[in-house]
Amino acid sequence: MKVILKENIKGVGKKDQIINASDGYARNYLFPKNLAVEANNANMSKLKAKNDSAQYKKDQEKEEAKQIAEKLKKITIKVEVRAGENGKIFGGVSSKEIAENLEAQHKIKIDKKKINLKETIKTLGFHNVEIKLYEGVIGTAKIDVIGKN
């Protein structure tokens, strides 16, 4: 009997997967515990509509990420930090500071975990930083570190 799983079941399959289960297993275990539904035409069309909706949402998010990547190419994020006489920064510029300045200056909200910063920026001047916006979409932001006394 073909069934559509409603939950992830270890050793059987993942949510929304169509599997062949024995009649007894389906009727005595999966259906009573509400872990699966029969794969009839109505349920199959619901599953297809759900998958289409999820795919549409993913496409929309990816398109938004591409637009943000284009914006990031054109802007410069200014970060003011305390610096000594020779241009050496006290501390460093972290991904958290970059995310805060990006939101404050350009109204683009990005999670600090998506900013790919190998180590904190410790020198004044311009730096390029990669930002993972979405799966397969990476933007590059230009950071201008300005010293203040």
N, C-alpha and C positions, 0 to 999 in steps of 0.2 A: 504494500500500500504506500502510495506517495504522500508524504506529509511536509508541511512547511513549519520549520522550527521557529518558536517565538522567543526562545532563550538559547544561550550557548550551553551545550551539554557536552561535558568532557567525554571523549571517545565516540561521540555520535556526530556532532556537527556544530556549526555556528548559527547565530541568529539569522533569520530570513533565508536560510539555505533549504533547498528542496532535497529530501533524502528518501530512499526506499527503506521503510521499516516493516517488520513483520506485523501482520494484523493484530496479533495478541499484544505485542509490545505497544503498538499505537493505541489500541482501545483500552488496555488495562493500566498503562503507565503514563504515556504522553498526554492523551486527551484528558483524563481525570485531574492530572496535576497542572493542566493548562500550559503545558510546555510546547504544544504543537497544535496545528489545525490541519484538517484534511486538505489536500491540494486539488480542490475542485475549481471549476471555472471562475466562480465569484471570488474565491480567495486568491487565485492566481492573478486576476485582474487588479485586486487590491495591492498585492505585492508589487506588480509592475508599476502601478501608479505611485506607490511609495518610493520605489527605486528611481523612477523618472524625476520625482520631486527632489530627492536627495542629490541626483546628478545635476539638476538645474541649479540648486543652491550652491553646489561645489563650483560650477562654472561661473556663477555670479561672484563668489568670493575670489576666485582666481582673477577675474576681470578687474575687480576692485584693487587687488594686490598689484596688478600690472599698472594701473593708473597711479597708484601711490609710488611705485618704482620710477615712473616717468617724472613725477613731482620731485622726488628725491634727487634726481640727476640735476635739476635746475636750481636747487636751493643750497645755501650754506648755513650750517648751524653754528652760531657763535657761542662759545663757552668761555666765561670769564673765570679765571682761577688766580689764586695768589702765587706770585712768582718772585724769585730772588733777583739780585742785580744781574747775574749772568744768564737769565732766562730759564733757570731751572725751576720746575714746578714743585711746590710743597704738596706732597701726596701724589695725586694723579687724577685723570679724568676717567671715570668708570662708565659702564653702559647705562647705569641708573641716571647719571647726570646728563648723558646724551639724550636719553628718552625724555627726561623732564624738560630740557631745553627745546627739543623738537616739538613737544606739545605746546609749550609756552610761546614759542616764536612763530610756529607755522601751523598750529592747530591739527597736527597729525599725531594721533595716539598710537604708539607702538610699544608692545611689551618689551621690557629690558632684556628678557631672555632671548629674544629674537635678534638682538644686536650681537654680531659675531666679532667680539673684541678679544684677541688672544691674551693681551695683558693691558693694564691701564696705560693711557697715554701720558707720557712724562715729559714731553717737550712742547714748547710753544710752536705755533705755525699751523699749516694746513695738514690734515690727515684724512685719508679715505677709509671709510668703515663699511663693511658689508652688513646688510640687514636681510634676514630671511623672512620674507613677507608671507609666503605661501609655499606649498610643495612645488618646487621647480621654478619659483619666482624669487630672485634675489636682487635687491636694490642696493645701490651704492650711495652713501651720504658723504658729503664733504664737511668736515669738522674744522672750524677755525678756533684754535685755542689762543685766547688773548690773556696776557698777564696784567694783573693789577697789583699795585703795591699796598 
